[in-house]
Amino acid sequence: MKTFRSTNGPFVERPYYKEQEIEDICIAELKGVDLYPTTPSPIRIDRFVEKRFHVTPIYEDLGAGVLGLTTFDSKGVHAIMVSRFLDEEGTGSAERRIRTTLAHEAGHGLLHEYLFLSATQTAASLFADFSDPESPKVLCRDIPYASSVRRRGYDGRWWEYQANRAIGALLLPRPLVESALDALIEPNGLLGGRMLVPNRREEGARILAGIFDVNLVVARIRLEELFPAGSEGQLGL
């Protein structure tokens, strides 16, 4: 990870993570709490939140367009909340959105906790929508996960971009995706690269959605992260 001096906002720096760094961090954290599967299967993201941050996700009315909320205190992550609306909807799709939201909030905890630990009390309100300066928090509106694929830079709400990248890395770890799609990927080039067979992309997305218990759109986006459409999309060099 690199850090850059920030020209706006309360923090004097902001982190820059390479995509592989986020992948490595998430896999190491899953293994650290014994929640990294030995074979492709759903990640127990709710249990990960409990074991890694020592908090149980809370379901609250967070307001229109808000899916998740992470609060911090002097020890790190203090609470992770999910919109009660998703829980009350009761559909399979909503349950999978809860999983995605928890992964996003966990991403904030893994990648941004140190910012709050190093910030002064008056500088703790980095992220917009703070109403209580005594309780610094990241309030996450319904920002499409797809933005993490389309926007390659760290402009704008860089903290949301980084947390979005953690969604795929936590719920669909790269090595497990490779294993799940072994029949759909083939050698590419002379350096040991592998690529997704172009006309089997949608089949691959459906396989991933079923194995890892995510909505189809999340599986499609993860494929785009690992195997960009229209390019050689090398994986596992």
C-alpha positions as CSV (number, residue, x, y, z in Angstrom):
1,M,0.0,0.0,0.0
2,K,1.1,3.5,-0.8
3,T,-0.3,6.7,0.7
4,F,-0.7,10.1,-0.8
5,R,-1.0,13.5,0.9
6,S,-4.6,14.6,0.7
7,T,-5.4,18.1,-0.4
8,N,-8.9,18.1,1.0
9,G,-10.8,16.4,3.8
10,P,-9.8,16.0,7.4
11,F,-7.1,13.4,6.9
12,V,-3.6,14.3,5.7
13,E,-3.3,11.2,3.6
14,R,-5.3,8.6,1.7
15,P,-4.3,5.1,0.9
16,Y,-3.7,3.6,-2.6
17,Y,-4.0,-0.1,-2.9
18,K,-3.0,-2.1,-6.0
19,E,-5.7,-4.5,-7.0
20,Q,-3.5,-7.5,-6.1
21,E,-2.9,-6.0,-2.7
22,I,-6.6,-6.0,-1.9
23,E,-6.8,-9.6,-3.2
24,D,-3.9,-10.6,-0.9
25,I,-5.3,-8.8,2.1
26,C,-8.7,-10.3,1.9
27,I,-7.4,-13.9,1.4
28,A,-5.0,-13.5,4.3
29,E,-7.8,-12.2,6.5
30,L,-10.1,-15.0,5.6
31,K,-7.4,-17.6,6.4
32,G,-6.5,-15.8,9.6
33,V,-10.0,-16.6,11.0
34,D,-10.2,-20.0,9.4
35,L,-12.9,-19.1,7.0
36,Y,-11.1,-19.6,3.7
37,P,-12.7,-22.7,2.1
38,T,-10.5,-25.6,0.8
39,T,-12.8,-25.9,-2.2
40,P,-15.0,-23.4,-4.0
41,S,-18.0,-22.7,-1.8
42,P,-19.9,-19.7,-0.2
43,I,-17.8,-17.5,2.1
44,R,-19.4,-17.2,5.5
45,I,-19.1,-13.4,5.4
46,D,-21.4,-12.8,8.5
47,R,-19.2,-15.1,10.5
48,F,-16.1,-13.3,9.1
49,V,-17.4,-10.0,10.4
50,E,-18.0,-11.5,13.8
51,K,-14.6,-13.2,14.1
52,R,-12.4,-10.5,12.5
53,F,-14.0,-7.4,14.0
54,H,-15.7,-8.9,17.1
55,V,-19.0,-7.4,16.2
56,T,-22.4,-8.9,15.2
57,P,-24.0,-7.2,12.2
58,I,-27.0,-5.1,13.3
59,Y,-30.1,-4.5,11.1
60,E,-31.4,-0.9,11.4
61,D,-33.4,1.6,9.4
62,L,-30.6,3.5,7.8
63,G,-32.7,5.8,5.6
64,A,-33.5,5.9,1.9
65,G,-30.7,4.6,-0.3
66,V,-28.4,3.5,2.5
67,L,-27.4,-0.1,2.5
68,G,-24.7,-0.2,5.1
69,L,-22.9,1.7,7.9
70,T,-19.7,1.1,9.7
71,T,-18.8,3.0,12.9
72,F,-15.4,3.3,14.5
73,D,-14.0,4.0,17.9
74,S,-10.6,4.2,19.4
75,K,-10.2,0.5,19.1
76,G,-11.2,0.2,15.5
77,V,-14.5,-1.1,14.0
78,H,-17.2,-0.5,16.6
79,A,-20.3,-1.6,14.7
80,I,-21.4,-2.8,11.3
81,M,-25.0,-2.1,10.3
82,V,-27.1,-3.3,7.4
83,S,-30.4,-1.8,6.1
84,R,-33.4,-3.5,7.8
85,F,-35.2,-3.2,4.5
86,L,-33.0,-5.9,3.0
87,D,-33.5,-8.2,5.9
88,E,-37.3,-7.7,5.8
89,E,-37.6,-8.2,2.1
90,G,-37.0,-11.9,2.7
91,T,-36.1,-12.9,-0.9
92,G,-33.1,-14.9,-2.0
93,S,-31.8,-11.9,-4.0
94,A,-32.1,-9.7,-0.9
95,E,-30.2,-12.2,1.2
96,R,-27.4,-12.2,-1.3
97,R,-27.4,-8.4,-1.3
98,I,-26.9,-8.6,2.5
99,R,-23.8,-10.7,1.8
100,T,-22.5,-8.2,-0.6
101,T,-23.2,-5.3,1.8
102,L,-21.4,-7.1,4.6
103,A,-18.4,-7.7,2.3
104,H,-18.4,-4.0,1.4
105,E,-18.5,-2.9,5.1
106,A,-15.8,-5.5,5.9
107,G,-13.7,-3.9,3.2
108,H,-13.9,-0.5,5.0
109,G,-12.8,-2.2,8.2
110,L,-9.9,-4.0,6.6
111,L,-8.7,-1.1,4.4
112,H,-9.6,2.1,6.3
113,E,-9.6,1.3,10.0
114,Y,-6.1,2.7,10.4
115,L,-7.3,6.1,9.1
116,F,-9.7,6.4,12.1
117,L,-7.2,5.1,14.6
118,S,-4.6,7.7,13.5
119,A,-7.1,10.6,13.1
120,T,-7.7,13.2,15.8
121,Q,-11.2,13.4,17.3
122,T,-11.9,16.5,15.4
123,A,-10.6,15.0,12.1
124,A,-12.6,11.8,12.4
125,S,-15.5,12.8,10.1
126,L,-13.8,12.0,6.8
127,F,-16.9,10.6,5.1
128,A,-19.9,12.7,4.3
129,D,-23.2,12.3,6.2
130,F,-21.7,12.4,9.7
131,S,-24.2,13.7,12.2
132,D,-22.4,12.8,15.4
133,P,-18.7,13.9,15.5
134,E,-18.2,11.7,18.5
135,S,-19.0,8.6,16.5
136,P,-17.0,8.5,13.2
137,K,-18.6,6.3,10.6
138,V,-18.7,5.4,6.9
139,L,-22.2,5.7,5.6
140,C,-22.6,3.7,2.4
141,R,-25.3,4.7,0.0
142,D,-26.5,2.4,-2.8
143,I,-23.4,2.8,-5.0
144,P,-23.4,0.2,-7.8
145,Y,-20.7,-2.4,-7.3
146,A,-20.1,-2.1,-11.1
147,S,-18.5,1.3,-10.5
148,S,-15.5,-0.5,-9.2
149,V,-15.0,-2.0,-12.6
150,R,-15.8,1.0,-14.8
151,R,-13.8,3.5,-12.7
152,R,-10.1,2.6,-12.5
153,G,-8.9,5.6,-10.7
154,Y,-9.3,6.9,-7.1
155,D,-11.2,10.0,-7.9
156,G,-14.2,11.1,-6.0
157,R,-15.3,8.7,-3.2
158,W,-12.1,6.6,-3.3
159,W,-13.1,4.9,-0.1
160,E,-16.2,3.4,-1.8
161,Y,-14.1,2.3,-4.8
162,Q,-11.7,0.4,-2.5
163,A,-14.5,-1.2,-0.4
164,N,-16.2,-2.3,-3.6
165,R,-13.0,-4.0,-4.8
166,A,-13.0,-5.9,-1.5
167,I,-16.5,-7.4,-2.3
168,G,-15.1,-9.6,-5.0
169,A,-11.9,-10.4,-3.1
170,L,-13.9,-11.6,0.0
171,L,-16.9,-13.3,-1.6
172,L,-15.2,-14.8,-4.7
173,P,-11.4,-15.2,-3.9
174,R,-9.3,-15.4,-7.0
175,P,-7.8,-18.9,-6.5
176,L,-11.3,-20.3,-5.7
177,V,-12.7,-18.7,-8.8
178,E,-9.9,-20.2,-10.9
179,S,-10.7,-23.6,-9.5
180,A,-14.5,-23.2,-10.0
181,L,-14.0,-22.2,-13.6
182,D,-11.3,-24.7,-14.5
183,A,-13.3,-26.2,-17.3
184,L,-14.0,-22.8,-18.9
185,I,-10.5,-21.3,-18.9
186,E,-7.6,-22.1,-21.2
187,P,-3.9,-21.4,-21.6
188,N,-3.0,-18.0,-22.9
189,G,0.4,-17.0,-24.2
190,L,3.8,-18.3,-23.3
191,L,4.0,-17.1,-19.7
192,G,1.5,-19.5,-18.1
193,G,-1.4,-17.1,-18.4
194,R,-5.0,-18.3,-18.5
195,M,-8.1,-16.8,-20.1
196,L,-11.8,-17.3,-20.0
197,V,-13.2,-18.8,-23.2
198,P,-15.0,-15.8,-24.7
199,N,-18.3,-17.4,-25.6
200,R,-18.7,-19.0,-22.2
201,R,-18.6,-15.9,-20.1
202,E,-22.3,-16.0,-19.1
203,E,-22.0,-19.7,-18.3
204,G,-19.1,-18.9,-16.0
205,A,-21.0,-16.1,-14.3
206,R,-23.9,-18.5,-13.5
207,I,-21.5,-21.1,-12.2
208,L,-19.9,-18.5,-9.9
209,A,-23.3,-17.2,-8.7
210,G,-24.4,-20.6,-7.7
211,I,-21.2,-21.8,-6.1
212,F,-20.5,-18.6,-4.1
213,D,-24.1,-17.6,-3.3
214,V,-24.0,-14.2,-4.9
215,N,-26.4,-12.4,-7.2
216,L,-25.6,-12.9,-10.9
217,V,-24.6,-9.3,-11.4
218,V,-21.9,-9.7,-8.8
219,A,-20.6,-12.8,-10.5
220,R,-20.5,-11.0,-13.8
221,I,-18.6,-8.1,-12.4
222,R,-16.1,-10.4,-10.7
223,L,-15.5,-12.0,-14.1
224,E,-14.9,-8.6,-15.6
225,E,-12.4,-7.8,-12.8
226,L,-10.5,-11.0,-13.4
227,F,-11.0,-11.6,-17.1
228,P,-11.8,-8.2,-18.8
229,A,-14.0,-8.6,-21.8
230,G,-12.4,-7.9,-25.1
231,S,-8.9,-8.4,-23.7
232,E,-6.7,-11.4,-23.1
233,G,-7.6,-11.1,-19.4
234,Q,-4.7,-13.1,-18.1
235,L,-5.1,-14.8,-14.7
236,G,-2.5,-16.5,-12.6
237,L,0.7,-15.4,-14.3
